[in-house]
Amino acid sequence: MKVNYPYLSDSNFLDTIDTMHYLEQYVKITALDWDERPIKDIQGIINNGSISIDGKSAVRRTISLNSSFGSNVTDVNNIFSINRKINVEIGFKNNTNKYVDYPIIWFPQGVFIVISANVSHSLGGVTVNLQARDKMSLLNGDCGGVIPASTRLDTYETVDSEGNWVVEKPCIDQIIREVVNHFGEEQLSRIIISDVDKRIKTVMKWIGNTPIYLITEGGNNWYTTDFSRAVAAGSYTQYDYNADVGYIYSDFTYVGEFIADAGNTVCNVLDKIVSYLGGNYEYFYDVYGNFIFQEVKNYMNISHQTVEIDKIKNSDYLVDMSRGRIAYDFSNKNIITSYSNSPQYNNVKNDFIVWGIRETSEGLTLPIRYHMAIDTKPKTGNIYKVFFYIDPDDGLEKAKIPIKYGSYAAITATPGKAGVFYEDTSTGNIYIWNGSEYEQVSDSEFVRIMTNDWRSELYLQGVAAEPLGIASNYYYTELAAEWPKLYNLKADSHTDSEGTYYTGAFYQDVLDNPSGIDYFLDFIDSEAAISKFSIKNIGRRTIVENSNDFNCVFEPTIPNFVIINTANPEEAAEKRAECEARGQAYIQVDGNIFDSLAVGGNFNSCYWEIKNLLYTKTGYNETIQIQALPIYHIEPNIRVKAFDSNSDIYGDYMINSISLPLGIDGQMSISAIRANEKI
């Protein structure tokens, strides 16, 4: 039941109503039949009650009210009974000179299903207490929405243009619409689905027997499997088996089987779809009784982005909150009666480690790790004199700094320590203790290294400290095993008065294929806005996540082209038109190449999870409570602004829940959680 009140879109007028302290309040209950047709308006007979609105629950709105009307609640012909729905509105007398055609300013509060009733008869009369919930009760099994038999939702049978029965896959929005309409018996006109595209870009990977080459020449791009043609073109990128090479436009369908078991509810199905869409979605019934499915309006940037690992900046870890959308501003309003703030200190972390498993092209599985800390990057530019040694345990060439002695006799005077190198400065020879005697290390030429990357500085600090048995930095153990795989200390030679020195560089294969590495370390340094949570300030507070779902450190860069199959000219023309309408670049390929593509995009990076952790774990997860004069037009899961210096409340918050009074002289209560801003 929807009545169009034009003032509900007039924010200035609503602010005027909100800040008027002396208002005559009205409550109007409209009894509806099961098809939501009005039966009777009841006004002025509500003794008291409240409305609770919970943004975390599918049943968003519940109402409790006491009335002196309609005692026989078991009679289906009564105004309040099992076969009734009720529409609730709260009103205030219009004491302004605007909207004079509306002597009472009504605020819709929802369409409810009566769940239970209690009748009390005393000397004072008959009182009816009603408990009602919004129409989600028709989808969650309370009053309907139960799926009677096992039902497959990801396919359906239909008849094609030639009269043949074929199996099709419905789009995600069609699944939502069908289950709510069919099993929840909701009218199609009342089902409103937004933020769920019908057509999406699907990642495609190369599964051909030979590599494929992306050629860029004269502003044009095309794919070929002819290596000689790629070489002749001069500029090309090679993609091997299983590499993501582009996209196709396809219907947004559910990948895999989607079966609702007997006894499941519509809400069970919707919860699975929300999870499939990434979790940042909600479904609920609005105040007009419309079913809504949409993205949560917290305005988080959830796009996956790729980075160049030798150029990562603090800003690459930011969650984009610059588009802040404030639905209501409590600042500078004289309607607040109290604030309270509950910061959660144990939510704050500053040392983040994400472990996963990477599968190689040969089928091997290797552990992967991303380590991020809010810590100070050491200064670089220091020179270390090292030699390089092939570690027999892992075959890696590692930098070593020996303990210096004036002679070989001085070295051999006492047994050595395993893994420690010793230099005879009189000859320049280097020895290692093998457990029973000293062995000379061949090819032990010293090299001067000037640190250019702060991780090299940490690595070489540890190399210098290790043989002396003194404390090294916290990160050396992992760097000792992993940094030589990523970084060539002997790259980029320079000359000064003392001779040649090297500043080092990432291996080219690491830069070209960051999705193939097993480890990365990065700091958000002390110049960042969250330095107040740095390890130096609050100590090390570590959080570790370990899941096989994380299958790469960094996601690969996917060429941003839609790939069009030219085998069918008519279909190819439609695909080109679709790309051009969307402003999307495309590449046309013949059928042989297109047939060697398969659905890809199976990467789930540790880097992206680090970004999520930085968003959720670099704040106090503050939950605030606001007591205020009632506002009957705000909703949960919206961003609001609040400010109270005495309780350290400032900035944007997401409303979790609201409690509204139905009686006069009541106050509303709001629970909200801070909407984290940019790091």
C-alpha positions in Angstrom: 0.0 0.0 0.0 1.7 3.2 -1.2 0.5 6.7 -0.8 2.6 9.4 -2.5 3.5 12.1 -0.1 5.5 14.8 -2.0 7.1 16.2 1.2 9.1 13.0 1.8 11.5 14.1 -0.9 11.8 17.6 0.5 14.9 17.4 2.8 14.6 21.0 3.9 11.0 20.5 5.0 11.8 17.3 6.7 14.6 19.0 8.7 12.0 21.6 9.8 9.7 18.9 11.1 12.5 17.0 12.8 13.6 20.0 14.8 10.1 21.1 15.9 10.0 20.1 19.6 6.3 20.6 20.2 4.2 18.4 17.8 0.9 16.7 18.0 1.5 13.1 17.1 -0.9 10.7 15.5 -0.8 6.9 14.7 -2.9 5.5 11.9 -3.4 1.8 11.4 -4.9 0.7 8.1 -6.2 -2.9 8.2 -5.5 -4.7 4.9 -6.8 -7.9 3.4 -4.3 -10.6 2.3 -4.1 -8.9 -1.1 -3.2 -5.6 0.7 -6.4 -3.8 -0.2 -7.5 -1.4 2.5 -10.3 -2.4 4.8 -10.5 0.2 7.5 -8.4 3.1 8.9 -8.0 3.1 12.6 -6.7 6.3 14.2 -6.4 7.5 17.7 -6.9 4.2 19.5 -3.2 3.2 20.0 -2.3 3.4 23.7 1.5 2.8 23.2 4.0 0.7 21.4 7.2 0.7 19.5 8.8 -0.1 16.2 12.2 -1.8 15.9 14.2 -1.6 12.7 17.2 -3.9 12.3 19.5 -3.4 9.3 21.3 -6.7 10.0 18.1 -8.8 9.8 16.1 -9.9 6.8 13.0 -9.1 8.9 13.8 -5.5 9.1 10.8 -4.0 10.9 8.9 -5.4 13.9 6.1 -3.6 15.8 4.5 -4.0 19.1 1.4 -2.0 20.0 -1.4 -1.9 22.5 -4.9 -1.0 21.3 -8.4 -0.8 22.8 -9.9 -1.9 19.5 -11.1 -5.3 18.3 -11.0 -7.9 21.1 -12.0 -11.1 19.2 -8.6 -11.7 17.6 -9.4 -15.4 16.8 -12.2 -14.4 14.5 -11.0 -14.1 10.9 -13.6 -11.4 10.3 -12.2 -9.2 13.1 -10.1 -6.2 12.1 -7.0 -7.7 13.7 -6.7 -11.5 12.9 -4.6 -14.1 11.3 -5.6 -13.2 7.8 -4.9 -9.5 8.1 -2.0 -7.3 7.2 -1.7 -3.8 8.7 -0.2 -0.6 7.3 1.3 1.7 9.9 1.8 5.5 9.6 3.1 8.0 12.1 1.8 11.6 11.7 2.4 15.1 13.1 0.1 18.1 12.8 1.4 20.4 10.1 2.1 23.7 11.8 4.1 25.0 8.9 3.1 27.1 5.9 4.2 24.4 3.5 2.2 21.5 2.1 -1.0 23.0 3.5 -3.0 20.4 1.6 -1.7 17.9 4.2 -3.0 19.0 7.6 -1.2 15.9 9.0 2.3 15.0 7.9 2.2 11.2 7.6 5.4 9.0 7.6 4.9 5.5 6.4 6.3 2.9 8.7 5.7 -0.4 6.9 3.3 -3.2 6.0 3.2 -5.8 8.7 1.9 -9.4 9.2 0.2 -10.0 12.6 2.3 -12.7 14.2 0.6 -13.0 17.6 -2.0 -11.2 19.7 -2.9 -11.0 23.4 -6.3 -9.9 24.8 -6.5 -8.6 28.3 -9.9 -7.8 29.9 -10.0 -5.9 33.2 -12.1 -3.3 35.0 -10.4 -0.7 32.8 -11.7 -2.4 29.6 -10.3 -4.6 26.9 -6.7 -4.2 25.7 -5.3 -5.9 22.7 -1.5 -6.4 22.4 -0.3 -7.1 18.9 3.1 -8.3 17.7 3.7 -7.9 14.0 6.6 -8.3 11.6 7.2 -6.9 8.1 6.4 -9.0 5.0 9.7 -10.9 5.2 7.6 -13.2 7.4 6.1 -14.4 4.1 9.6 -15.5 2.8 11.4 -16.8 5.9 9.0 -19.6 6.9 7.1 -17.9 9.6 4.0 -17.3 7.5 5.1 -18.6 4.1 8.1 -18.9 1.8 8.8 -22.6 2.4 10.0 -24.5 -0.7 8.0 -27.8 -0.7 10.3 -29.9 -2.8 13.9 -30.0 -4.0 14.1 -27.4 -6.8 16.9 -26.6 -9.2 17.3 -22.9 -9.6 20.3 -22.5 -12.0 18.5 -23.9 -15.1 15.1 -24.1 -16.6 13.5 -25.7 -19.6 12.0 -23.6 -22.5 11.1 -23.9 -26.1 13.4 -22.4 -28.7 12.4 -20.6 -31.9 12.2 -24.0 -33.7 9.9 -25.6 -31.2 12.6 -27.7 -29.5 12.9 -28.1 -25.7 16.2 -26.6 -24.5 17.8 -26.0 -21.2 18.6 -22.3 -20.4 20.3 -20.6 -17.4 18.4 -17.8 -15.8 20.2 -14.6 -14.8 20.8 -13.9 -11.1 18.1 -11.2 -11.0 15.6 -13.7 -12.6 16.3 -16.3 -9.9 15.6 -13.6 -7.2 12.4 -12.5 -8.9 11.1 -16.0 -9.5 11.7 -17.4 -5.9 10.1 -14.3 -4.3 7.2 -14.4 -6.7 6.6 -18.1 -6.9 7.4 -19.3 -3.3 6.7 -16.0 -1.5 3.6 -15.2 -3.6 4.8 -11.6 -3.9 3.4 -9.6 -6.8 5.9 -9.0 -9.6 5.2 -5.3 -9.5 6.4 -5.2 -5.9 9.7 -6.8 -6.5 12.4 -4.2 -7.0 15.9 -5.5 -7.8 18.8 -3.1 -8.4 22.6 -3.2 -8.6 22.5 -6.7 -10.2 23.5 -6.5 -13.8 22.0 -8.8 -16.4 25.2 -8.8 -18.5 28.7 -8.9 -17.1 32.3 -9.2 -18.3 33.4 -12.8 -17.8 37.1 -13.5 -17.6 38.4 -15.9 -20.2 41.6 -18.0 -20.0 43.8 -19.5 -22.7 43.8 -23.4 -22.8 45.5 -23.9 -26.2 48.4 -26.2 -26.7 50.8 -23.4 -27.6 51.2 -19.9 -26.2 49.1 -17.0 -27.5 50.5 -13.6 -28.3 48.8 -10.2 -27.9 50.2 -7.9 -30.5 50.0 -4.1 -30.3 50.8 -2.2 -33.4 49.7 1.1 -34.8 47.1 1.5 -32.0 45.5 -1.8 -32.9 45.5 -5.0 -30.9 45.0 -8.6 -32.0 45.8 -12.2 -30.9 47.8 -14.7 -32.8 49.3 -18.1 -32.1 52.0 -17.5 -34.7 55.2 -16.7 -32.9 57.0 -15.5 -36.0 54.2 -13.0 -36.7 54.5 -11.8 -33.1 58.2 -11.3 -33.4 57.8 -9.5 -36.7 55.3 -7.1 -35.1 57.9 -6.1 -32.6 55.6 -5.5 -29.6 53.8 -8.4 -28.1 52.9 -10.1 -24.8 53.0 -13.8 -24.5 50.3 -15.7 -22.5 50.8 -19.4 -21.7 48.3 -22.1 -20.8 45.8 -21.2 -18.2 46.6 -17.4 -18.4 43.7 -15.0 -18.3 43.6 -13.2 -21.7 40.5 -11.1 -21.8 36.7 -11.1 -21.3 33.5 -11.9 -23.0 30.1 -10.3 -22.3 27.7 -13.0 -21.0 24.5 -13.2 -19.1 25.1 -12.9 -15.3 24.1 -16.4 -14.3 24.9 -18.7 -11.3 27.9 -20.8 -12.0 27.5 -24.4 -10.8 24.5 -26.1 -9.4 22.0 -24.2 -7.3 19.5 -26.5 -5.7 17.1 -25.5 -3.0 16.2 -28.5 -0.8 12.8 -29.3 0.4 12.1 -27.3 3.6 14.4 -24.5 2.6 12.9 -21.0 2.6 13.1 -18.1 0.1 15.4 -16.4 2.6 17.8 -19.3 2.5 18.0 -18.9 -1.3 18.5 -15.2 -1.1 21.2 -15.6 1.5 23.1 -17.9 -0.8 22.8 -15.3 -3.6 24.0 -12.5 -1.4 27.1 -14.7 -0.6 27.6 -15.4 -4.3 27.6 -11.7 -5.0 30.3 -11.0 -2.5 28.3 -10.3 0.6 27.8 -6.5 0.2 24.1 -6.9 -0.6 20.9 -6.7 1.3 17.2 -7.6 0.9 14.3 -6.3 2.8 10.8 -5.0 2.6 10.5 -1.2 2.5 7.9 0.9 4.3 5.5 0.6 1.3 5.6 -3.2 1.3 7.9 -3.5 -1.7 10.6 -6.3 -1.7 14.0 -4.7 -2.3 17.2 -6.4 -3.3 20.2 -4.1 -3.6 23.8 -3.3 -2.8 24.4 -2.0 0.7 24.8 1.8 0.3 28.1 2.1 2.3 29.9 3.2 -0.9 32.9 1.0 -0.5 35.1 0.6 -3.5 35.2 -3.2 -4.0 36.9 -3.3 -7.4 39.9 -5.6 -7.6 42.9 -3.7 -8.9 46.4 -4.8 -10.0 49.6 -3.1 -9.0 53.2 -2.9 -10.1 55.0 -4.4 -7.1 58.1 -2.2 -7.5 55.9 0.9 -7.3 53.4 0.1 -4.6 52.4 3.2 -2.5 50.4 3.6 0.7 47.5 4.8 -1.4 47.3 1.4 -3.2 45.9 -0.1 0.0 43.2 2.5 0.4 39.5 1.7 0.3 37.9 4.6 -1.7 35.6 6.4 0.6 35.9 9.7 -1.1 32.4 9.4 -2.6 30.9 9.7 0.9 27.1 9.8 0.7 25.4 11.2 3.8 21.8 10.3 4.0 21.2 12.3 7.2 23.3 14.7 9.3 22.8 14.8 13.1 25.4 17.5 13.5 24.1 20.9 14.7 20.6 19.6 15.4 19.1 20.3 18.7 17.2 17.0 18.8 19.9 14.8 20.5 19.4 14.0 24.2 22.4 11.8 24.7 25.4 10.2 23.0 27.4 7.2 24.0 30.5 5.6 22.3 31.9 2.1 22.8 35.3 1.8 21.0 36.7 -1.7 20.8 40.4 -1.6 21.4 40.8 -5.3 20.6 39.7 -4.7 17.0 42.8 -2.7 16.2 45.6 -4.6 14.4 48.8 -3.4 12.8 50.5 -6.6 11.6 48.7 -8.6 8.9 49.7 -11.9 7.5 47.7 -13.8 4.9 48.7 -17.3 3.9 47.4 -19.3 1.0 48.3 -22.0 -1.5 49.5 -21.5 -5.1 49.3 -24.2 -7.7 52.1 -24.1 -10.4 51.6 -25.0 -14.0 53.2 -28.4 -13.3 50.5 -29.1 -10.7 52.7 -28.5 -7.6 51.2 -26.7 -4.6 53.3 -24.1 -2.8 52.6 -22.0 0.3 52.2 -18.3 -0.3 52.2 -15.4 2.1 51.6 -11.6 2.2 52.9 -9.7 5.2 51.8 -6.2 5.8 52.7 -4.1 8.8 52.1 -0.5 10.0 55.7 0.0 10.7 58.6 2.4 9.9 60.6 1.7 6.8 64.3 1.8 7.5 66.4 4.3 5.7 68.3 3.0 2.7 71.6 4.1 1.1 73.8 2.1 3.5 76.7 0.1 1.9 77.3 -3.5 2.9 80.3 -5.5 1.8 79.0 -9.1 1.2 79.8 -12.2 -0.8 77.3 -14.5 -2.3 76.8 -18.1 -1.4 74.6 -20.9 -3.0 72.6 -22.3 -0.1 72.7 -26.1 -0.5 69.3 -26.4 1.3 67.3 -24.4 -1.2 69.7 -23.7 -4.1 69.3 -19.9 -3.7 72.2 -17.5 -4.0 72.2 -15.5 -0.7 74.3 -12.6 0.6 76.6 -13.4 3.5 78.8 -11.3 5.8 81.6 -13.3 7.6 83.2 -12.8 11.0 86.6 -11.3 10.5 89.8 -12.8 11.9 93.4 -11.7 11.4 94.7 -15.2 10.4 93.6 -18.7 9.6 95.1 -19.9 12.9 92.9 -17.5 14.8 89.9 -18.9 13.0 90.7 -22.6 13.7 91.6 -22.0 17.4 88.1 -22.9 18.3 85.3 -24.8 16.7 82.9 -22.7 14.6 79.2 -22.4 14.5 77.0 -24.1 11.9 76.0 -21.8 9.0 78.5 -19.0 10.0 81.2 -17.8 7.7 84.7 -16.7 8.8 87.1 -14.5 6.9 90.9 -14.6 7.1 91.6 -10.9 6.5 95.3 -11.6 5.8 94.4 -13.7 2.7 90.8 -12.7 2.0 89.8 -16.4 2.1 86.4 -17.4 3.6 85.7 -20.6 5.5 82.6 -22.3 6.8 82.4 -24.8 9.7 80.9 -28.1 8.4 80.4 -29.6 11.8 83.8 -31.1 12.2 86.3 -28.9 10.4 86.6 -25.6 8.4 86.1 -25.7 4.7 87.2 -22.9 2.4 84.4 -21.4 0.4 85.3 -21.1 -3.3 84.2 -18.1 -5.5 83.9 -15.9 -2.5 84.5 -12.5 -4.1 83.3 -9.5 -2.1 80.7 -7.2 -3.6 79.6 -3.8 -2.4 75.8 -3.4 -2.1 74.1 0.0 -1.5 70.6 -0.6 -0.4 68.0 1.0 -2.6 64.9 -0.9 -1.4 64.1 -0.8 2.3 63.5 -4.6 2.3 67.1 -5.0 1.2 68.1 -2.9 4.1 66.2 -5.2 6.5 67.6 -8.3 4.8 71.2 -7.1 5.0 70.8 -5.9 8.6 69.9 -9.5 9.4 72.8 -10.9 7.3 75.2 -8.7 9.3 73.7 -9.6 12.7 73.2 -13.3 12.1 76.9 -14.5 12.4 77.4 -12.4 15.5 74.5 -14.0 17.3 73.0 -10.6 18.1 69.3 -9.7 17.7 68.2 -9.1 14.2 65.0 -7.3 13.0 61.6 -9.0 13.3 61.4 -9.6 9.5 64.8 -11.1 8.7 63.8 -14.8 9.1 61.2 -14.6 6.4 63.3 -12.3 4.2 66.2 -14.6 4.4 64.2 -17.4 2.8 62.2 -15.3 0.3 63.9 -12.0 -0.6 66.6 -13.6 -2.8 63.8 -15.1 -4.9 62.4 -11.7 -5.7 65.3 -9.3 -5.7 68.7 -9.3 -7.4 71.1 -7.4 -5.2 73.7 -7.5 -7.9 71.7 -5.6 -10.5 72.3 -1.9 -11.5 76.0 -1.3 -11.1 77.5 2.1 -10.2 81.0 3.4 -9.7 82.4 5.7 -7.0 85.9 6.4 -5.7 86.1 3.0 -4.0 85.0 1.1 -7.1 81.9 -0.7 -8.2 78.7 -1.0 -6.1 75.2 -2.3 -6.9 71.8 -1.0 -5.9 69.7 -4.0 -6.9 66.4 -4.4 -8.7 63.5 -6.9 -8.8 64.0 -9.7 -11.2 62.2 -9.0 -14.5 60.2 -12.2 -14.2 58.8 -11.0 -10.9 57.8 -7.7 -12.4 56.3 -9.4 -15.5 54.4 -12.1 -13.5 53.7 -11.0 -10.0 50.9 -13.6 -9.7 53.6 -16.2 -9.8 55.5 -15.1 -6.7 55.2 -16.8 -3.3 55.8 -14.0 -0.9 55.7 -10.2 -0.4 56.4 -7.9 2.5 55.2 -4.3 2.6 54.9 -1.5 5.2 52.5 1.4 5.6 55.0 3.7 7.1 54.8 6.3 9.7 53.8 9.1 7.3 50.4 7.5 6.8 47.3 8.7 8.5 47.0 5.5 10.6 50.5 6.0 12.1 48.7 6.2 15.5 48.2 2.5 15.2 51.8 1.8 14.3 53.9 -1.0 16.0 56.1 1.7 17.5 53.1 3.4 19.2 50.9 0.5 20.4 53.1 -2.6 20.1 52.7 -5.4 17.6 49.1 -6.6 17.2 49.1 -9.5 14.7 46.3 -11.1 12.8 46.9 -14.1 10.7 44.5 -15.6 8.1 45.3 -19.0 6.5 43.0 -20.3 3.8 43.4 -22.3 0.6 41.0 -19.9 -1.0 43.9 -17.4 -1.4 45.7 -18.8 -4.4 48.0 -16.0 -5.4 49.9 -13.1 -3.8 48.9 -10.6 -6.5 46.2 -11.1 -9.1 47.4 -11.1 -12.7 46.7 -8.1 -15.0 44.0 -9.1 -17.4 44.0 -7.4 -20.8 41.0 -5.2 -20.8 39.5 -6.4 -24.1 36.3 -8.2 -24.8 37.1 -11.1 -27.2 34.6 -11.5 -30.1 34.3 -14.6 -32.2 34.1 -13.7 -35.9 32.9 -17.2 -36.9 29.3 -16.0 -37.0 29.3 -12.6 -38.7 25.8 -11.7 -37.5 26.6 -12.5 -33.8 29.9 -10.8 -34.1 28.2 -7.6 -35.3 25.9 -7.7 -32.2 28.8 -8.2 -29.9 30.7 -5.3 -31.5 27.6 -3.1 -31.1 27.3 -4.1 -27.4 31.0 -3.2 -26.8 30.7 0.1 -28.6 27.6 1.0 -26.7 29.4 0.4 -23.4 32.6 2.1 -24.5 34.5 -1.2 -24.2 37.6 -2.1 -26.2 37.4 -5.4 -28.1 39.5 -7.8 -30.1 38.1 -10.0 -32.9 39.5 -13.5 -33.2 38.7 -16.5 -35.5 36.9 -19.5 -34.3 40.0 -21.6 -33.8 41.3 -19.2 -31.2 38.0 -18.6 -29.6 37.4 -22.3 -29.2 40.6 -22.5 -27.2 39.2 -20.2 -24.5 37.5 -21.2 -21.3 36.1 -19.4 -18.3 38.9 -18.1 -16.1 39.3 -15.5 -13.4 39.9 -18.0 -10.6 42.4 -15.8 -8.8 41.8 -14.7 -5.2 44.8 -12.7 -4.0 46.3 -12.3 -0.6 46.8 -8.6 -1.5 43.1 -8.0 -1.8 42.5 -9.7 1.6 45.2 -7.5 3.1 43.2 -4.5 1.8 40.0 -5.8 3.4 41.8 -6.4 6.7 43.2 -2.9 6.6 39.7 -1.5 6.1 38.1 -3.5 9.0 41.0 -3.7 11.5 42.5 -0.2 11.6 39.7 1.3 13.6 38.0 0.8 17.0 34.9 -0.6 15.4 33.1 2.0 17.3 29.5 1.4 18.1 27.6 4.6 19.1 24.2 5.0 20.6 22.1 8.1 20.0 19.0 9.1 21.9 17.0 11.7 20.1 13.5 13.1 19.4 11.9 10.7 17.0 12.7 10.9 13.3 10.3 8.7 11.3 11.9 8.9 7.8 15.4 7.4 8.3 16.4 3.8 7.7 19.2 1.4 8.8 22.2 0.6 6.5 22.5 4.3 5.6 25.4 6.6 6.2 24.8 9.4 8.7 27.1 12.1 10.1 27.3 12.7 13.8 29.5 14.9 16.1 30.0 15.1 19.8 33.4 16.1 21.0 32.8 15.0 24.6 32.3 11.4 23.6 34.8 11.5 20.7 32.1 11.0 18.1 32.8 12.5 14.8 32.4 11.6 11.1 30.3 9.1 9.3 28.5 6.1 10.7 26.3 3.3 9.3 23.0 2.9 11.1 22.6 -0.7 12.4 19.2 -0.4 14.2 16.6 2.0 15.2 13.9 1.9 17.9 10.9 4.2 17.4 8.2 5.0 19.9 4.5 5.0 19.0 3.4 6.8 22.1 3.8 10.5 22.8 6.8 12.0 24.6 8.9 9.0 23.6 12.5 9.1 22.3 14.1 7.2 19.5 17.3 5.1 20.0 19.8 4.6 17.2 22.7 2.1 17.2 25.4 2.9 14.5 28.9 1.7 13.7 31.7 3.9 12.3 32.1 3.9 8.6 35.9 3.7 8.3 37.4 6.5 6.2 40.4 6.5 4.0 43.5 4.9 5.6 
